[in-house]
């Protein structure tokens, strides 16, 4: 049987996708390793719980911690209380930048069998 060859454009696209996926995986491993060395166990647990609820906020915190570690601002491991302080600071900054506060509005439906008659 004959070997079927793909055009060069098709093979290049697959290679670049694989390379991008591999790079993303390496960056994620590096991020996890750095978080393991920077955070103590309680802070890591809190950050993982935050990631379950809000992955984008967790990613922002990780990015801030990575920058702080790379610039030498962190001395020793970050405790859970220090992580809470960092979260409070982030909340204050985000609260100032966005003036509206998130609110929950309950809307009740009025059915035909409600207690009051019209």
C-alpha positions, 0 to 999 in steps of 0.5 A: 500500500502507498503511504499517504503524506500530509501536506507540509502545512498540516504537519506544521500546525500539528507540531506547533499545537503539540509544542504549545501544549507541551510548553503550557504543561511545563509552565504549569509544572513550574508554577506548581513547583514554585507554589509548593516551595513558596507556600506552607501546607495550610496556605497551599490548602487555602489556595487550592480551595480558592481555586475550586471556587474561583480559578481566575482569582487563584491564578491571580494570587499565584502570579502575584506570589511568583513575582514576589518570589522572583523579585526576592520580596518573600522571606521564607514560606508564606503562611496562611495568615500572610495569604489572607492578608494578600487576599484582603489587599487584593480585595481592597484594590479591586474594590477601589477599581470597581465601585459597584458592589455585587448584590444578590436580588431575589425575585419571587414569582407570583402564582395564581394560587398565592394567599392574597386575592385580587 
